Amino acid sequence: MSGKPLRWMHGEVKTPPMSNDARREFGILLRELQNGESLPMPYSRPMPDVGPQCHELRVNDCKNTWRLVYRIDSVAIVILEVFEKKTQSTPRRIIELCRRRLKQYEVSFR
């Protein structure tokens, strides 16, 4: 493995519920992040409401839209949540969960 490790605070990328194609796309995008690449829209968008250096990976899958909220940290890519997006805006409860997990990460791993 090269680049930054993934630190999973919550969620997983697996089939099912995702299709094999969606799972593979997440894998490719996460590997690019681990190798220091910056992902533009439509693959990733900033999530300043969650915290600094936080983003949302975006993968469309058949009839579903999947999101993975992550933070680019100096030593790891921190995965805060993986969820199926059903509305245009990110649900407030997801943002709050990610903020709590980010605080937990900062206390536990820094």
KEKE-3310 file (N, C-alpha, C; in steps of 0.2 Angstrom, whole numbers, plus 5000, padded with zeros to 4 digits):
npx = (5004:5003:5005:4994:4986:4969:4958:4945:4931:4918:4905:4905:4911:4903:4897:4882:4875:4878:4881:4893:4900:4899:4905:4918:4921:4922:4933:4943:4943:4946:4959:4966:4965:4972:4985:4987:4981:4970:4953:4942:4925:4914:4916:4920:4916:4919:4915:4913:4904:4905:4919:4936:4945:4937:4927:4915:4913:4906:4896:4887:4875:4866:4851:4853:4861:4876:4886:4901:4908:4923:4939:4954:4968:4984:4990:4982:4968:4952:4938:4922:4908:4897:4884:4867:4861:4847:4840:4842:4850:4863:4858:4855:4857:4867:4878:4880:4883:4895:4903:4904:4911:4923:4928:4930:4940:4950:4953:4956:4966:4976)
npy = (4994:5011:5029:5038:5030:5024:5029:5022:5029:5027:5017:5008:5002:4992:4977:4968:4984:4992:4992:4981:4990:5003:5001:4998:5010:5019:5013:5016:5030:5033:5027:5036:5048:5043:5043:5056:5064:5077:5078:5084:5092:5082:5072:5074:5086:5100:5100:5111:5113:5102:5102:5108:5104:5094:5083:5077:5062:5057:5045:5038:5026:5014:5015:5022:5035:5037:5043:5048:5054:5062:5067:5075:5072:5076:5064:5053:5048:5051:5043:5047:5045:5034:5034:5033:5044:5053:5065:5082:5091:5088:5078:5086:5078:5069:5078:5082:5070:5067:5078:5075:5063:5067:5075:5065:5058:5067:5068:5054:5050:5059)
npz = (5000:4996:5000:5010:5024:5026:5038:5046:5053:5053:5044:5028:5012:5003:4994:4994:5000:4989:4971:4962:4953:4959:4971:4966:4960:4971:4977:4968:4968:4982:4982:4974:4982:4993:4987:4986:4977:4971:4970:4959:4956:4947:4956:4969:4983:4992:5010:5020:5031:5039:5043:5043:5028:5025:5014:5002:4994:4978:4971:4959:4957:4948:4953:4964:4974:4981:4995:5003:5016:5020:5027:5024:5031:5039:5041:5037:5027:5033:5036:5038:5036:5027:5016:5008:4998:4997:4996:4990:4997:5010:5024:5039:5051:5047:5045:5058:5064:5057:5062:5075:5075:5069:5079:5089:5082:5082:5096:5099:5089:5087)
capx = (5000:5006:5001:4991:4981:4962:4955:4937:4927:4911:4903:4909:4909:4903:4891:4877:4869:4881:4883:4900:4903:4899:4911:4925:4922:4924:4939:4948:4943:4949:4966:4968:4965:4978:4991:4988:4978:4965:4948:4937:4918:4908:4918:4921:4915:4920:4910:4915:4899:4908:4925:4941:4948:4931:4924:4910:4914:4900:4896:4880:4874:4860:4845:4855:4866:4880:4891:4906:4911:4930:4943:4961:4972:4991:4993:4977:4961:4948:4931:4917:4901:4895:4877:4864:4859:4840:4838:4847:4855:4865:4854:4858:4859:4873:4883:4881:4886:4902:4906:4905:4916:4929:4930:4932:4946:4955:4955:4959:4971:4981)
capy = (5000:5017:5034:5039:5025:5025:5028:5022:5031:5024:5016:5004:5002:4985:4975:4974:4987:4995:4987:4980:4995:5008:4999:4999:5017:5021:5011:5020:5037:5033:5026:5042:5052:5041:5045:5064:5067:5081:5076:5089:5090:5080:5067:5077:5093:5102:5100:5115:5113:5097:5104:5110:5098:5089:5083:5072:5058:5056:5040:5036:5018:5012:5020:5025:5040:5036:5048:5046:5060:5061:5072:5074:5074:5075:5057:5048:5050:5049:5041:5049:5042:5032:5034:5033:5051:5053:5072:5087:5093:5083:5079:5089:5073:5067:5083:5082:5064:5068:5083:5071:5058:5071:5077:5059:5056:5072:5066:5048:5048:5065)
capz = (5000:4996:5002:5017:5026:5027:5045:5045:5059:5052:5037:5024:5005:5001:4989:4993:4996:4983:4965:4961:4950:4963:4976:4963:4959:4978:4978:4964:4971:4988:4981:4972:4988:4997:4984:4986:4971:4972:4966:4957:4955:4951:4961:4976:4984:4999:5015:5026:5037:5043:5046:5038:5024:5024:5008:5001:4988:4975:4967:4957:4956:4946:4955:4971:4974:4987:4997:5008:5019:5022:5029:5022:5037:5037:5041:5035:5025:5038:5033:5043:5035:5020:5016:5002:4998:4995:4995:4987:5002:5015:5030:5045:5056:5044:5046:5065:5065:5055:5066:5082:5073:5068:5086:5091:5079:5084:5103:5099:5085:5085)
cpx = (5004:5002:4998:4986:4974:4961:4948:4934:4920:4910:4907:4906:4909:4897:4888:4878:4872:4882:4891:4904:4904:4905:4917:4926:4925:4931:4945:4948:4947:4957:4969:4969:4971:4984:4992:4985:4972:4959:4943:4930:4918:4910:4918:4919:4916:4914:4912:4910:4902:4914:4930:4944:4943:4928:4919:4912:4907:4900:4888:4880:4867:4854:4847:4860:4870:4885:4895:4909:4918:4933:4950:4965:4979:4994:4988:4971:4956:4941:4926:4910:4901:4887:4874:4860:4852:4837:4844:4852:4857:4861:4858:4861:4866:4879:4885:4885:4894:4906:4908:4911:4923:4932:4933:4939:4951:4957:4959:4965:4976:4985)
cpy = (5006:5023:5034:5033:5028:5024:5028:5023:5028:5022:5011:5004:4994:4983:4968:4978:4990:4990:4987:4987:5001:5007:5000:5006:5020:5019:5015:5027:5037:5031:5032:5047:5050:5043:5052:5067:5071:5079:5082:5087:5086:5074:5068:5084:5094:5102:5105:5115:5107:5099:5106:5103:5093:5089:5077:5069:5057:5051:5038:5029:5016:5017:5024:5030:5039:5042:5045:5052:5058:5068:5070:5077:5073:5068:5052:5052:5047:5049:5042:5046:5040:5031:5035:5040:5051:5060:5076:5089:5087:5084:5082:5084:5070:5072:5083:5076:5065:5073:5079:5066:5061:5073:5071:5057:5061:5070:5059:5047:5054:5066)
cpz = (5000:4998:5009:5018:5026:5034:5045:5052:5059:5045:5034:5017:5004:4997:4993:4999:4989:4977:4965:4958:4954:4968:4973:4962:4965:4979:4974:4966:4977:4987:4978:4977:4992:4994:4983:4981:4974:4967:4965:4957:4948:4956:4968:4977:4991:5004:5021:5032:5042:5047:5041:5035:5024:5017:5007:4994:4985:4970:4965:4955:4954:4948:4961:4970:4981:4989:5003:5010:5022:5024:5027:5028:5035:5037:5039:5031:5030:5035:5039:5043:5028:5020:5009:5003:4994:4994:4992:4991:5007:5021:5036:5050:5053:5046:5053:5067:5063:5059:5073:5080:5072:5075:5089:5088:5081:5091:5103:5095:5083:5091)
residu = (MET:SER:GLY:LYS:PRO:LEU:ARG:TRP:MET:HIS:GLY:GLU:VAL:LYS:THR:PRO:PRO:MET:SER:ASN:ASP:ALA:ARG:ARG:GLU:PHE:GLY:ILE:LEU:LEU:ARG:GLU:LEU:GLN:ASN:GLY:GLU:SER:LEU:PRO:MET:PRO:TYR:SER:ARG:PRO:MET:PRO:ASP:VAL:GLY:PRO:GLN:CYS:HIS:GLU:LEU:ARG:VAL:ASN:ASP:CYS:LYS:ASN:THR:TRP:ARG:LEU:VAL:TYR:ARG:ILE:ASP:SER:VAL:ALA:ILE:VAL:ILE:LEU:GLU:VAL:PHE:GLU:LYS:LYS:THR:GLN:SER:THR:PRO:ARG:ARG:ILE:ILE:GLU:LEU:CYS:ARG:ARG:ARG:LEU:LYS:GLN:TYR:GLU:VAL:SER:PHE:ARG)
# end
